[in-house]
């Protein structure tokens, strides 16, 4: 049921706490880097506010500085993501890969894709993945837009036809048609999740191939990533339902424990209630980290299982 999560837990025994701490430290570093374009946004906001006259209207110069600062901040954000933050995120994935392999993760691996020999190949892979993601997003947006237009067209027509009579039967039929159309829309939108989910797993597996064998041609990495996603002995849908069930069960257990604790705490003095409330928030934050951590780990385990089965000579 939770094979991928449990196997990741077993494989990485002794390294889990270090991997979590490395992830937190890496996230802090990435957050601090994001403050660089944030400075430009702050300058723009400050210039807009400080240039306002008594009526609250900003001056032309203040507005110009605001627009330029926003543009610079936006461009810096895009550049920072592509050239620094995404390569760093590959390094974070390396922590999880090593943990699943029973290898002690190293902090220096965070920067391994910024090094000479890895950086250009990483940027090439990132650009192609970005183009695929944008194309997929546009395709999904178009389909969703078409579905919404069909919904409004059908429901609007049914309302126009039934409204003149105003009878209870017409209102009931209109309500039924609304429910049917809504269910149809939900079904279509859910169907869109299938290619989106496969795309995400495929991209992650391709990145993991890049982490394993950076010297391979870029298109070969995509080919291997697709094979690992779709042709391995472990089906990608098992990974999806395993993680869905894992999250549902975890939240059910958390809810039961939360109710029990809340009942007990309700009989305590106010001061203790505040202390337990703070502890509850801290524990809930730790719970979210643990849930996310083993979900990421399950993807690593899925990758290694299928890779070992399809490409044993490369292990």
Helices and strands as residue ranges (DSSP letters): H 3-11, H 16-50, H 60-80, I 81-85, H 86-100, G 107-114, H 119-163, H 168-212, H 218-230, H 236-265, H 270-310, G 312-314
